[in-house]
Amino acid sequence: GLQDRSARRLAYELRVSGDKADGEAPPEPNVLRTLKTVNGRSPKPGDEPMCLDPKPISLDPLSFLLPRHQAEYKFTYKGIGKAGDGHSAVMIDYAPVSKARPEFKWNDSCFSIDAPARTTGRLWVDRFGGDILQVDETVAGPIDVTVPRTEERKSGVASLTLDRSDISIRYRMVTFTEPNEVVLLPELIEQMVVLRSGGAKRQRTTHKFTGYQRFVTGGRLVQP
């Protein structure tokens, strides 16, 4: 494809830590994401964050498949196909049951959207092991975005329309040792957003995950 010379390349170190679960639900993990380089150099003040930079991935993006959440979605079997990595997979389409109106959350000049009635997705499931190979999700527009007055005064943008937002998450099995364990983890996230404010603007983001390592620690309380 064409190379965008204005594209930013960011490298992060992501650390996820948590205690062993004592009850049915695991405790909320602690996350630390540290920016290491920007376009190959050490970061400078003001280098982050930017709206188009990769966002921190949800710690549990497949949680909507847990039994307690499945009633919130409609699932439809769509046959056999090939996932992005070439694996033969079962295709299952899904869509939220909720028909709530779109909601927008603004943080400075960046916004996120929750539009269940406009959201559809597809799961690519390994035919033999049952593992999730890939998740594709689309928010289809046009959706008029509510622009806060503070943002309108700052940027001069009075109206904004989301034409489309596509995201694809590809997973792979990662093998750890001591103790031996195989874990399904994200490998690649690709996102494309088409916004319109006068003219259309297409934004593409690629988020790659490499160099997984696991560290197991232990401790004990000593009575004084």
C-alpha positions in Angstrom: 0.0 0.0 0.0 0.9 3.7 -0.1 3.2 4.9 2.7 2.1 8.0 4.6 5.2 10.0 5.5 3.3 11.8 8.2 2.4 8.5 10.0 3.7 8.3 13.6 5.4 5.1 14.8 5.2 4.5 18.5 6.7 1.7 20.6 5.2 1.0 24.0 6.1 -1.3 26.8 2.9 -2.7 28.3 2.9 -4.3 31.8 -0.2 -6.1 33.2 -0.1 -7.3 36.8 -2.6 -8.8 39.1 -3.2 -11.0 42.1 -4.5 -14.5 42.0 -8.3 -14.7 42.1 -9.8 -15.8 45.4 -13.4 -15.8 44.3 -15.4 -16.5 41.1 -14.5 -13.2 39.4 -10.8 -12.3 38.8 -9.6 -9.1 40.4 -9.1 -6.0 38.1 -5.5 -6.1 36.9 -3.1 -3.2 37.1 -1.9 -1.8 33.8 1.2 0.3 33.0 1.8 1.4 29.5 5.1 3.3 28.9 6.0 5.1 25.7 9.5 4.0 24.7 10.1 5.6 21.2 8.4 7.9 18.7 9.5 7.4 15.1 12.6 5.6 16.4 13.7 8.3 18.8 13.2 8.8 22.6 10.0 10.6 23.4 9.9 14.3 24.1 7.5 16.3 26.2 4.2 16.6 24.3 4.7 13.5 22.2 1.6 11.8 23.6 -1.3 11.4 23.6 -2.7 12.1 20.2 -6.1 11.1 18.9 -4.8 9.0 16.0 -2.2 7.1 18.2 -3.0 3.4 19.1 -5.3 3.3 22.2 -4.6 0.9 25.1 -6.3 -2.4 24.2 -9.1 -3.6 26.5 -7.6 -6.0 29.0 -10.4 -8.5 28.2 -11.8 -7.7 24.7 -13.4 -11.2 24.6 -15.4 -10.7 27.8 -18.6 -10.2 25.9 -18.5 -14.0 25.1 -18.7 -15.0 28.7 -22.0 -16.6 29.7 -23.1 -13.6 31.8 -22.9 -11.3 28.8 -24.1 -13.6 25.9 -27.8 -12.5 26.4 -26.7 -9.0 25.5 -25.9 -10.1 21.9 -27.5 -11.9 19.1 -25.3 -14.6 17.5 -25.8 -16.1 14.0 -23.9 -19.0 12.4 -22.6 -18.0 8.9 -20.7 -21.1 7.8 -17.0 -21.9 7.2 -14.4 -19.4 5.9 -10.7 -18.4 6.2 -9.5 -16.0 8.8 -7.0 -13.3 8.0 -4.1 -15.6 8.9 -5.4 -18.3 6.5 -6.8 -20.7 9.1 -10.1 -22.5 8.3 -12.6 -21.1 10.8 -16.3 -21.1 11.7 -17.8 -17.7 11.1 -20.3 -16.3 13.7 -21.8 -12.9 13.3 -23.0 -10.9 16.3 -24.8 -7.7 17.1 -25.7 -6.0 20.4 -29.4 -6.5 21.4 -29.5 -2.9 22.8 -31.0 -0.3 20.5 -29.8 2.7 22.6 -29.0 5.9 20.9 -25.3 6.7 20.2 -23.3 8.1 23.1 -20.1 10.1 22.8 -17.3 10.6 25.3 -14.9 13.5 24.7 -11.4 13.8 26.2 -9.9 17.1 25.1 -10.2 16.9 21.3 -10.6 13.2 21.1 -13.9 11.3 21.2 -15.1 7.7 21.5 -18.5 6.4 20.5 -20.9 3.7 21.8 -23.5 3.0 19.2 -24.9 -0.6 19.7 -27.7 -0.2 17.2 -25.1 0.6 14.5 -22.6 -2.1 15.6 -22.1 -5.5 14.0 -19.2 -8.0 14.2 -17.9 -11.3 13.1 -16.1 -14.0 15.1 -13.6 -16.3 13.4 -13.4 -19.5 15.5 -10.9 -22.3 15.0 -12.9 -25.3 13.7 -11.1 -27.9 15.8 -9.8 -26.2 19.0 -12.6 -23.6 19.4 -10.2 -20.8 20.0 -11.0 -17.3 18.8 -8.7 -16.5 15.8 -10.0 -13.1 14.9 -12.7 -10.5 15.8 -14.0 -8.0 13.2 -16.3 -5.2 14.3 -18.0 -2.3 12.4 -19.8 0.8 13.4 -21.8 1.9 10.4 -22.8 5.5 9.8 -23.6 8.1 9.0 -23.8 9.1 12.6 -23.8 12.8 13.5 -21.3 13.4 16.3 -22.3 15.9 19.1 -19.5 18.4 19.3 -19.2 20.2 22.7 -19.1 24.0 22.6 -15.7 24.0 24.2 -14.3 21.9 21.3 -16.2 23.9 18.7 -14.6 27.1 20.0 -11.2 25.6 20.2 -11.1 23.9 16.8 -13.7 25.7 14.8 -15.4 22.4 14.0 -19.2 22.8 14.5 -20.3 19.5 12.9 -18.7 16.1 12.6 -20.1 12.9 11.0 -18.8 9.4 11.5 -19.2 7.5 8.2 -17.6 4.2 9.3 -15.4 2.7 12.0 -13.8 -0.8 11.4 -11.6 -2.7 13.8 -10.1 -6.1 13.4 -8.3 -8.0 16.3 -6.2 -11.0 15.4 -5.1 -13.5 18.1 -2.4 -16.1 18.4 -1.4 -18.7 20.9 1.6 -17.7 23.0 3.6 -20.4 24.9 5.0 -19.6 28.3 7.3 -21.8 30.5 7.9 -22.2 34.2 5.0 -23.0 34.6 4.1 -24.2 31.1 1.0 -22.6 29.8 -0.4 -21.6 26.4 -2.4 -18.3 26.4 -4.5 -16.7 23.6 -3.3 -13.1 23.2 -3.7 -10.3 20.7 -1.2 -10.2 17.9 -2.5 -7.4 15.6 -5.1 -4.7 15.8 -6.1 -2.8 12.7 -8.6 0.1 12.7 -9.9 2.4 10.0 -12.2 5.4 10.7 -13.8 7.6 8.2 -14.9 11.0 9.5 -16.5 13.9 7.7 -16.4 17.6 8.5 -16.7 19.3 5.1 -14.5 16.7 3.3 -14.0 13.0 4.2 -10.9 12.1 6.2 -9.7 8.5 6.5 -7.6 7.5 9.5 -5.8 4.1 9.7 -4.1 2.7 12.8 -2.1 -0.5 13.2 -1.3 -1.9 16.6 1.2 -4.8 16.8 2.0 -6.9 19.9 5.4 -8.6 20.1 7.9 -9.9 22.7 5.4 -11.4 25.2 7.1 -12.3 28.5 5.6 -13.6 31.8 6.9 -13.1 35.2 5.5 -15.1 38.1 6.2 -13.8 41.6 5.2 -15.0 45.1 5.1 -13.7 48.6 4.1 -14.6 52.1 3.2 -12.7 55.2 5.6 -13.0 58.2 4.1 -12.4 61.6 6.2 -10.1 63.7 
